[in-house]
């Protein structure tokens, strides 16, 4: 792999199959949580279930290598208690801590929903 990495972050609302495998059907990506409607965000935070699916909010961290493309993708999910995980995880293992600016963005946006 090359030596030059770029790290990027984006929010997503995943549409997930309501089964034990929880396969991701689709994801709506956004640079900022302000791009999500209040209704969509509430459903994702509550993980409201219906029609065999539910939605959930995720913060995605990507590390890209200029030569190889994406070499690492980790996720921090919001819980049904309306809290954002403190660390990104990959295959269940905790990795990098979520940067404070994303915690703050999450807290501000969620406070506006209550």
N, C-alpha and C positions, 0 to 999 in steps of 0.2 A: 504494500500500500504506500501511497504517497505520504508526504510529511505535512501537507497543508490541509487543515480541517476547517470547515465552516460549521458553526452550530446555529441552528434556527429553532424557533418555537412557534406553534400555532395551536389555537383552540379548535376543538371539534365537538359536534354533537353526533354521536354514533346511533344509528338505528340498528338494534340488535335482535336476533331471533330469540324468542322467549322459550329456551330449551336448556337442557343441562350443558350443551356445548357453547351456548351464547355466541353463535356465529355473527360477525358484523355484516350487515346487509349493505349499509351505505354510511357515509360520513359527510356531514356538512362542515367544511373548514372555514375558519375566520381568523384574521390577524388580531382581532380584539373581541372581547365578550360583548361589547356594545353592538356588534353586528347581529347578535341573536335577539329575537323578539322575547318579550317577557314571558309569553305563553310557552314558547318552545324551551326556554331556559328552565322554567318551573317544572315542566314535564321531565326534562333531562335530570334535574336535581332530585325530583321525587321518584324517578325511574318508573313513571306511570306505565302500566301494562295494559295492552289491548290489541286485538287482531293478531295475536301470536307474536307480538314484538314489543319492545320498549326502547326508550332512548336514554342515553347517559352522556354526561359531560366529561371531556378529557382534555388535558393539556399534553401536547406531543412535543418531544424534544428529538430533533434529528441532528446527527453528525454526518456531514458529507465530506468525502475526499474528492478532490478535483479530478483524479484519474478514475476512481472506482465508483463514484456516486455515493448513495446512502450506505454507510457502514454500520450505523447504530441508530435504532429508533426505540425510545423508551416512552412510557406513559405515566401520567399522574391523573388518577380519576377522582371525581367528586363523589362523595358518599351520599347516601340518602339522608344523612344528618346535615347536609348542606355544608360540608367541610371538604377542602381540597387536601389530598394526600400530601405529606411533607416531602416525599421523595419520589422520583421517577422509578418505575419498576420495569424489569424485563424478565419474562418467564418466572414471575413471582419473586425475584430477587431484587432487593432495594439497590438502587444505583445512586445517581447524583441527586443532591438536594434541589428542590424547586426554588428558583431564584425569588427573592423577596418581592420584586416588582410584580410577579405574577400572582403571588399570594395576596398582595395588596389590591390588585385589579379584581381578583376573585371576591375578596371581602367587600369592596366597595359596590360591586355589581349585585351581589347577593343581598347586601343591606338594603338596596333600593327595591328589592322584591318583597321584603317582609312587611 
